[in-house]
Amino acid sequence: MDFLSTAEAGLAGLFLASLLAATLLPGGSEAVLAAVVLAHPEQAAAALALATLGNTLGGMSTYALGRLLPQRVGAGDTAMRQLDTLRRHGAPALLLAWAPIIGDALCAAAGWLRLPWLPCLLWMALGKGARYLLVASGVGML
């Protein structure tokens, strides 16, 4: 029995892949989303919702890890300028939390800066959901 043989198994795997891809672990949840949507087009909306939820929860786990870091840790001039930019833009900057390389850093920095968690969660989910919507649209299912 292959991984995508049932819609439930595909959706569970998609949630897990999306969650792990948003942590510091590498992963390609977009490919899993595309595969699930192609194999089970009737589950496209559920797949989109679960991918967004999993990836957002993973991003929030990175945010939480950032909050655990003491704020007195020193940073170089470049890092401080980038942190000041994030502080100035606040939670809306987390629309970019989906982006490779910088997304994890944005989530961790938002936590470290003690930005309010609820707006961070909402902006992060909006950005990640938009990315998954584009992926699902790209395979012609939405």
C-alpha positions, 0 to 999 in steps of 0.5 A, spaced: 500 500 500 503 506 497 503 512 502 497 516 498 493 510 497 487 513 501 485 520 502 486 520 510 493 517 509 495 522 504 492 528 509 496 525 515 502 525 511 501 532 508 500 535 515 506 532 518 510 534 512 508 541 513 509 541 520 516 539 519 518 543 513 516 549 517 521 547 523 529 547 522 528 541 519 529 541 511 522 538 507 518 540 501 511 540 503 509 543 497 511 537 493 507 533 498 501 538 497 501 537 490 501 529 490 495 529 495 491 534 491 493 530 484 491 523 487 485 526 491 482 532 488 476 532 492 480 533 498 483 539 495 480 544 500 482 539 506 489 539 504 490 546 503 487 547 510 491 542 513 498 544 510 497 551 512 495 549 519 501 544 520 506 549 517 503 555 521 504 550 527 511 549 525 513 556 524 510 558 531 514 552 534 520 556 531 517 563 534 516 559 541 524 557 541 526 564 539 522 567 545 526 562 550 532 565 548 535 571 552 534 578 550 541 580 552 545 575 547 549 580 543 548 580 535 553 583 530 551 590 526 548 587 520 543 582 525 541 588 529 539 592 523 535 586 520 532 585 527 530 593 527 527 592 521 523 586 523 521 590 529 519 596 525 514 592 521 512 588 526 508 581 525 506 583 518 513 581 516 511 574 518 507 574 511 514 572 508 515 566 513 514 561 508 520 563 504 526 559 504 532 560 508 529 567 511 522 564 513 525 560 519 529 566 521 523 571 521 519 566 526 525 565 531 526 573 531 519 575 532 519 570 538 526 573 540 523 580 539 517 578 543 512 580 538 505 579 540 504 571 538 496 572 536 498 577 530 504 573 528 500 567 528 495 570 523 500 573 519 504 567 518 498 563 517 496 568 511 502 568 508 503 560 508 496 559 506 497 564 500 503 560 498 499 553 499 494 556 495 498 558 489 501 551 489 494 547 489 492 552 483 499 550 480 496 543 479 490 545 477 485 543 482 483 550 485 
